[in-house]
Amino acid sequence: MDLICIILAAGLSERFKSEHTNIEKQFYLINKISILEICIENFTKLNFVNKIFIVVSETRYNDALKIC
C-alpha cells in the first residue's frame, strides 16, 4: 500500500510560545533536533510511505528547507 503523509507545520504556536519560548513548536529543539525533524525522521522510517509533504508558513520556508 502506498501512503502519502502531510505534516502540518504552519501554525503560529501562540499558546506554546507564551508558555515555553518565543519559537514555534515545530522548530523547538529537543536534544538539538527540532520537533519537525523528529516527525520527518519517523515518517521516513516507514517503508510504505512514498512521499512526505510538509506545510509551513511562508516566513519559515527557509528554516524548514534546511531541516529537510
Sequence and secondary structure as in RCSB ss.txt:
>XXXX:A:sequence
MDLICIILAAGLSERFKSEHTNIEKQFYLINKISILEICIENFTKLNFVNKIFIVVSETRYNDALKIC
>XXXX:A:secstr
  EEEEEEE    HHHHHHT SS GGG EETTEEHHHHHHHHHHT TTEEEEEEEE GGGHHHHHHH 
